[in-house]
Amino acid sequence: MELHSPILQNLAAAVRAEAPGALDDFWRRTATTGTPLVEPDPEENDAWRLVTFLWRDDPAAPADAVLALLHTVTDKDRHAHDLTPHLMHKVPGTDVWAIGHRLRADHRASYQFSVHRGSREDALRTDRHSWLRVLDTALPDPLAAGPVLPSRDGRNPSSVMELPDAPAQDFAAPRHCVPVPRGTHIAAEVDGRRVTVHVPAGHRAGTGPYAVAVLLDGEMWGPVLDFGATLDNLHADGRIPPTVTLMVETMGRDRRMADLSCSEEFVDWLADVLLPWASRAYGTTDDPARTVVAGQSAGGLTAAFAAFRRPERFGNALSQSGSFWWPDGTEFDGGSEWLTRQFATHEKLPVRFHLEVGLQEWMLLPQNRHLRNVLEARGYEVAYDEFNGGHDYACWRGGLAVGLVGLLSERG
């Protein structure tokens, strides 16, 4: 194995020289600095870094193969049926598994390790069953320098790599050094669907009307990611007006796929059941200009569709990594990118958009750029951003805050 990391080169040299305590010293220093190792670019380009992921072998149960799973980057190679670029290598004479990547210095991604005890060939299987088994058992980095990203569905959390030039996520974490007025989380059920409601600090019954944000995939933003802490920070800093946030749960994979595929029934439920309920219960506005619907992936598609179908209720759509390829088809048979074609041929509507997509999202980037181009050509107000990351809540939780600020902050 060729070691590109100067730190690992020094370790390997010390181990070959049988320097006393070299391996223990290495792990002690690594535990202090955190992982992955981030070193200057070997090609001396300040816009890039050499990033080396490390896994410490368990002497009681040594691994036969270890994969470093970098969100979306590894997925792309899995779809190409080749996981070898993510197979870690053992530093000779040590318990160090390592793999290095040359990455742009603004990259942010969640990551995990898949530790295999068995044949190397089993570790490299790319069929769906094998891949789901990998995801079900993958582990976070115990020495990670970055934050932890919780998971749903009982899976292990991920670690987060944040390189030096990655966009700041100043609002993402609870603030302990400076007291921030905390809003209130309320678990509710609306017409048989679970909704987590976040009301801002100081909210009082009978006051308002309050701006309102509808977040799809609410089971992630509420119980798992605690996006309420971000909302509290945004309110405390005056970045958004007092806003009631409705985090709508998807109620299972099958229902999610049905609801978040340009479903007229679901969007009408949001507009005709959920929003009136929130108005009665929490004093939210009926002004579409102060109403945001936000989603990721299929939820991003649905947010844009909600603005298209019900612009009199949803004046602002926030889409992150929207699945604008939907439905299956090609540009030649006219089956794909249905919603983009609707915006291209329909009269202009009184709605605004905030769109973002990751540069690593090979499967979504062209379609998001296409929608942006169509919307701009039609005269819509569009804020558009491409971040260096993937289909990843590690990126979305910062981008969601930025999008809400852009769409809800007072203008003029």
C-alpha positions in Angstrom: 0.0 0.0 0.0 1.3 3.5 -0.9 0.9 5.9 2.0 0.2 9.4 0.8 -0.3 10.8 4.3 2.9 12.3 5.8 1.6 11.4 9.2 1.1 7.7 8.3 4.5 7.7 6.5 6.1 8.8 9.7 4.2 6.1 11.6 5.2 3.4 9.2 8.9 4.4 9.4 8.8 4.5 13.2 7.2 1.0 13.3 9.8 -0.4 10.8 12.5 1.1 13.0 10.9 -0.5 16.1 10.7 2.8 17.8 9.3 2.2 21.3 5.7 3.3 21.8 5.3 4.6 18.3 1.9 3.1 17.7 0.5 4.1 21.1 1.8 7.7 20.6 0.2 7.8 17.2 -3.2 6.8 18.5 -2.8 9.2 21.5 -2.2 12.1 19.2 -4.9 11.1 16.8 -7.4 11.0 19.7 -6.5 14.5 20.6 -6.7 16.0 17.1 -9.6 13.8 15.9 -10.2 12.1 12.6 -10.1 12.0 9.7 -6.6 13.3 9.2 -6.7 16.5 7.2 -3.3 17.4 5.6 -2.2 19.8 2.8 -2.8 18.8 -0.7 0.1 16.7 -2.2 -0.3 18.8 -5.4 0.0 22.0 -3.4 -3.4 23.4 -4.3 -4.9 25.3 -1.4 -8.4 24.5 -2.6 -7.9 20.8 -1.9 -6.9 18.6 1.0 -5.6 15.1 1.6 -8.1 13.5 3.9 -7.2 10.1 5.5 -9.9 8.1 7.3 -8.7 5.7 10.0 -10.1 2.7 11.8 -8.5 0.9 14.7 -8.6 -2.9 14.5 -10.0 -4.9 17.4 -7.3 -7.3 18.5 -10.0 -9.6 19.9 -11.8 -9.8 16.6 -9.5 -8.6 13.7 -11.2 -7.4 10.6 -10.6 -9.0 7.2 -11.8 -5.9 5.3 -13.0 -2.4 6.2 -14.9 0.0 4.0 -14.9 3.7 4.5 -18.4 4.9 3.5 -18.4 8.5 2.4 -22.0 9.6 1.8 -23.0 9.8 -1.9 -19.4 9.4 -3.1 -19.5 5.7 -2.1 -23.0 5.4 -3.3 -22.0 6.4 -6.8 -19.3 3.7 -7.0 -21.8 1.2 -5.6 -24.1 2.0 -8.4 -21.2 1.4 -10.8 -20.7 -2.0 -9.0 -17.2 -1.2 -7.8 -16.5 -0.5 -4.1 -12.7 -1.1 -4.3 -12.0 2.7 -4.2 -13.4 2.6 -0.6 -11.6 -0.5 0.6 -9.2 0.5 3.5 -5.7 -0.9 3.8 -3.8 -2.1 6.8 -0.6 -0.2 7.7 2.0 -3.0 8.0 2.9 -3.9 11.6 0.1 -1.9 13.1 -3.6 -2.0 14.0 -4.3 0.9 11.6 -6.7 0.6 8.7 -6.5 3.7 6.5 -7.6 5.2 3.2 -6.9 8.6 1.7 -8.9 10.8 -0.6 -8.0 14.0 -2.3 -11.0 16.2 -1.6 -11.9 19.8 -2.3 -11.5 21.9 0.9 -15.2 22.8 1.0 -16.5 19.3 1.2 -18.9 18.2 3.9 -20.2 14.7 4.2 -21.4 12.1 6.8 -19.5 8.9 6.9 -19.3 5.5 8.5 -17.2 2.3 8.5 -18.2 -1.1 7.5 -16.1 -3.7 9.3 -16.1 -7.2 7.7 -15.0 -10.5 9.1 -15.0 -12.9 6.2 -13.8 -12.8 2.6 -12.8 -9.6 0.9 -15.2 -10.5 -1.9 -18.1 -10.4 0.5 -17.2 -6.9 1.6 -17.2 -5.7 -2.0 -20.7 -7.1 -3.0 -22.9 -4.3 -4.4 -26.2 -6.1 -4.8 -29.1 -4.4 -2.9 -29.4 -7.1 -0.2 -25.7 -6.9 0.6 -25.7 -3.1 0.6 -28.7 -2.9 3.0 -26.8 -5.2 5.3 -23.8 -2.9 5.2 -26.0 0.1 6.0 -27.7 -1.7 8.9 -24.4 -2.5 10.6 -22.1 0.4 9.6 -20.4 2.2 12.5 -19.6 5.8 13.3 -16.0 7.0 13.8 -15.2 6.8 17.5 -12.4 9.5 17.1 -14.3 11.9 14.8 -13.4 15.5 15.1 -16.8 16.6 13.6 -20.3 16.3 15.0 -22.5 13.2 15.2 -25.4 12.8 12.8 -28.3 10.8 14.3 -30.1 8.2 12.2 -33.6 6.9 12.0 -34.9 3.3 11.5 -32.7 2.0 14.4 -29.4 2.4 12.4 -26.2 3.6 14.0 -25.4 7.3 13.8 -22.9 8.7 11.3 -19.9 10.9 11.8 -19.5 14.2 9.9 -16.5 15.3 8.0 -16.3 19.1 7.7 -13.3 20.4 5.7 -12.0 23.9 6.5 -13.8 25.7 3.7 -17.2 24.0 4.1 -20.0 26.5 4.6 -20.5 27.4 8.2 -23.5 26.0 10.0 -23.6 28.5 12.8 -27.3 27.9 13.6 -27.3 24.1 13.6 -26.3 23.3 17.2 -27.8 24.2 20.5 -25.9 27.1 22.1 -24.8 26.4 25.7 -22.5 29.4 26.3 -25.2 32.0 25.6 -28.7 31.4 26.8 -31.2 31.2 23.9 -34.9 31.4 24.5 -36.3 28.0 23.8 -39.4 27.4 21.8 -41.8 24.5 22.5 -42.1 21.2 20.7 -45.7 19.8 20.7 -46.6 16.3 19.4 -49.9 16.5 17.6 -52.0 14.4 15.3 -53.9 16.0 12.5 -56.4 13.9 10.6 -54.6 10.7 11.5 -51.1 12.0 10.6 -48.4 12.8 13.2 -47.1 16.3 13.2 -44.4 17.8 15.4 -45.1 21.5 16.0 -42.4 24.0 17.0 -43.7 27.3 18.4 -41.2 30.1 19.0 -40.4 31.4 22.4 -43.0 34.0 23.5 -45.7 32.5 21.4 -49.1 33.1 23.0 -52.5 31.8 22.1 -54.6 34.5 20.4 -51.7 36.4 19.0 -50.3 36.4 15.5 -50.6 35.9 12.7 -47.3 34.0 12.7 -45.3 33.0 9.7 -45.5 29.3 9.0 -43.1 26.7 7.7 -44.1 23.2 6.7 -41.2 20.7 6.8 -41.7 17.4 5.1 -40.1 14.2 6.5 -40.8 15.7 9.9 -39.8 12.6 11.7 -36.2 13.5 10.9 -36.4 17.2 11.6 -38.2 16.9 14.9 -37.4 13.8 17.0 -34.1 12.8 15.3 -32.3 16.0 14.3 -33.9 18.4 16.8 -34.2 21.2 14.2 -36.0 23.1 16.9 -32.7 24.2 18.3 -31.8 25.7 14.9 -35.1 27.5 14.8 -34.5 28.9 18.3 -31.1 30.2 17.2 -32.6 31.8 14.1 -35.3 33.5 16.2 -32.9 34.6 18.9 -30.7 36.3 16.3 -33.6 37.9 14.5 -32.9 36.1 11.3 -36.5 35.0 10.8 -39.7 36.4 12.1 -41.6 34.4 14.8 -42.5 31.3 12.9 -44.6 28.3 13.7 -43.0 25.2 12.2 -45.1 22.1 11.2 -42.9 19.0 10.9 -45.1 16.5 9.0 -44.2 12.8 9.4 -44.3 10.5 6.4 -45.8 7.6 8.2 -43.7 4.8 6.6 -41.8 4.2 3.3 -44.8 3.2 1.2 -46.9 6.2 2.2 -43.9 8.5 1.7 -43.5 7.3 -1.8 -47.2 7.8 -2.6 -47.4 11.3 -0.9 -44.1 12.7 -2.1 -44.6 12.0 -5.8 -46.5 15.1 -6.9 -49.6 13.8 -5.1 -52.5 16.2 -5.6 -54.3 14.6 -2.7 -51.4 15.1 -0.3 -50.7 18.7 -1.3 -54.4 19.5 -1.0 -54.3 18.0 2.5 -51.5 20.3 3.4 -53.3 23.3 2.1 -56.9 22.5 3.2 -56.4 20.5 6.4 -53.0 21.1 7.9 -52.7 24.9 7.4 -56.3 25.7 8.6 -55.7 23.5 11.6 -52.5 25.4 12.4 -54.2 28.7 12.0 -56.9 27.8 14.5 -54.5 26.2 17.0 -51.5 28.4 16.8 -52.5 31.6 15.0 -50.5 31.0 11.8 -51.0 33.3 8.8 -53.0 32.5 5.7 -50.7 34.8 3.7 -48.9 32.7 1.1 -46.0 35.2 1.0 -45.3 34.2 4.7 -45.7 30.5 4.2 -42.9 28.1 3.3 -43.1 24.5 2.3 -39.7 22.7 2.5 -38.4 19.2 1.6 -35.5 17.1 0.6 -35.2 14.6 -2.2 -38.8 13.5 -3.0 -39.8 16.1 -0.4 -38.1 18.8 -2.4 -40.0 17.7 -5.5 -43.2 17.9 -3.5 -42.4 21.4 -2.1 -42.0 22.7 -5.6 -45.2 20.9 -6.7 -47.1 22.4 -3.7 -46.2 25.9 -4.9 -47.3 24.9 -8.4 -50.6 23.4 -7.5 -51.6 25.6 -4.6 -49.8 29.0 -5.0 -52.6 30.7 -3.1 -51.4 28.8 0.1 -47.7 28.2 -0.6 -45.9 31.3 -1.8 -42.4 29.9 -1.0 -40.9 26.6 -1.9 -37.6 25.4 -0.4 -36.2 22.3 -2.2 -33.0 20.6 -1.2 -31.7 17.9 -3.6 -35.1 17.7 -5.2 -36.0 14.6 -7.2 -36.9 16.5 -10.3 -36.1 13.5 -12.5 -39.6 12.2 -11.5 -41.2 10.1 -13.0 -39.1 7.4 -14.5 -38.5 8.0 -18.2 -36.1 9.8 -20.5 -35.9 13.2 -22.2 -36.6 11.3 -25.5 -39.9 9.7 -24.5 -41.2 12.8 -22.6 -41.6 10.8 -19.4 -39.1 12.4 -17.1 -39.0 15.8 -15.3 -42.7 16.2 -15.4 -42.8 19.1 -13.0 -40.2 21.1 -14.8 -42.2 20.8 -18.0 -45.3 22.1 -16.1 -43.4 25.2 -15.0 -42.1 25.7 -18.6 -45.6 25.7 -20.2 -47.8 27.1 -17.4 -48.4 30.8 -16.8 -46.1 32.4 -14.2 -47.3 32.0 -10.6 -46.8 34.3 -7.7 -44.3 32.1 -5.9 -40.6 32.1 -5.0 -38.0 29.4 -4.8 -34.9 28.4 -2.9 -33.2 25.5 -4.6 -30.0 23.7 -3.6 -28.3 20.6 -4.7 -25.0 18.8 -4.0 -22.1 18.8 -6.4 -21.7 15.1 -5.6 -25.3 14.2 -6.5 -24.6 12.9 -10.0 -28.1 11.6 -10.2 -29.8 14.9 -9.4 -27.5 17.8 -10.4 -28.5 18.1 -14.1 -32.2 18.0 -13.3 -31.9 20.7 -10.6 -30.0 22.9 -13.0 -32.6 22.4 -15.6 -35.4 23.4 -13.3 -33.5 26.5 -12.2 -33.0 27.5 -15.8 -36.6 27.0 -16.6 -37.8 29.0 -13.6 -35.4 31.9 -14.3 -36.4 31.9 -18.0 -40.0 32.2 -16.9 -39.2 35.2 -14.6 -39.5 33.5 -11.2 -37.5 34.7 -8.2 -35.0 31.9 -7.6 -32.2 31.6 -5.1 -30.0 28.7 -6.2 -27.0 27.1 -4.6 -24.7 24.1 -5.2 -22.9 22.8 -2.2 -19.9 20.4 -2.2 -21.7 17.5 -0.7 -24.2 14.8 -1.4 -27.7 13.5 -0.6 -27.0 14.1 3.0 -28.7 15.5 6.1 -25.2 16.7 7.2 -25.5 19.2 4.4 -29.3 19.8 4.4 -29.6 20.9 8.1 -27.4 23.9 7.4 -29.0 24.6 4.0 -32.5 24.4 5.4 -31.6 27.2 7.9 -30.2 29.4 5.1 -33.2 28.8 2.9 -35.7 29.7 5.7 -33.8 32.9 6.3 -33.9 33.8 2.6 -37.6 33.1 2.2 -38.9 34.3 5.6 -36.8 37.3 6.5 -38.4 40.7 6.0 -37.7 42.2 2.7 -37.4 45.9 1.8 
